[in-house]
Amino acid sequence: MCRNIRTLYNYAPPATSQEVHAAALQYVRKVSGASKPSAANRGAFEQAVAEVAVVTQRLLDTMVTSAPPRDREVEAGRARERAAVRFG
């Protein structure tokens, strides 16, 4: 899967509609193989992004967990630590 798609579930505060849209856009770009669609495909591309965003938001809204919400800053710090070890 695309490395740019981030986990959106179980964070405090919850994922915004912009984050959901960005994840949908990355997914459609990956699946289509096009970061910028041609004019002929722009409508289909944008419709796919919108539909994936709706389904993603529905998924996030209906999932349940007993785990406490994760903190975005703590998770970002962990990611930076992993990157420092990986890339030096």
N, C-alpha and C positions, 0 to 999 in steps of 0.2 A: 504494500500500500504506500501511498505517497507520504513522505516524511513530513510534509508541511501540514498535514491534517492532524490536529491536536485532539486529545481527549476532551470532550465537552461535558461529560456527565459527572455529577456529584461534586460540584465546586460551589464554594460560597464566595461571592454571589453567583447565581446561576449564569449559564452562558447567555450572551445577548443575541439578539436576532442578527446583528452584524457578524458575530463569530460563527453562527450557524450558516449564514450565507457564504462566508469565506470558506468554510469547510466544504460546502456543497460545490462551490466554484472550483476548488482544488480537485475534488472528486471527479467532476465532469471533465475538467482539463485532462486529468490522468486517463480516464476511460476513453475519451475521444482522441487523445494524442495531439490535441491542439491547444496551445495556450491562448491563442487569439483566433477565433473561427473566421472563416471567409464570410463575405457579405451574404453569400447564398445560404450559409449554414447558421448565421447569427440568430435567427428566430428559434430554430430548433435547439441551439446551444443554450440560449437564455431561458427557454421553456424548461429544459432539463434541469438547469440550475435551480429555478424556482420550485419545481416539483421535488427535487432532492432536498431542498431546504425545508419544505413543508413536512415531508416524511421524517426528516431528521428531528425537527422540532417536536413532532408527535411522539417519536420514540423517546426523546429526552423527557417529555412531559409525563409519559406513562410508566417509565421505569421506576422501580422502588428498590431501596436498599436500607439496611440497618446500620451501615457504616457511616461514621460522621463525615460531613463534607470536607473536602480537601481545600487547603489554602493555596491560592494561586501563587503567592510570593514564595512560599516554602517549596512548592513544586518547581517553580522557575529556578530557584537556587540549586536544587538538586540537579536539574538539567544542566545548569552552568558547570557544576562540579563534574558531572559525567563528561561534558564536552572538554573540560580542561584536562582530564585524564586521557581522554581519547585523542585529542589533537595537540596536547602539550602547551 
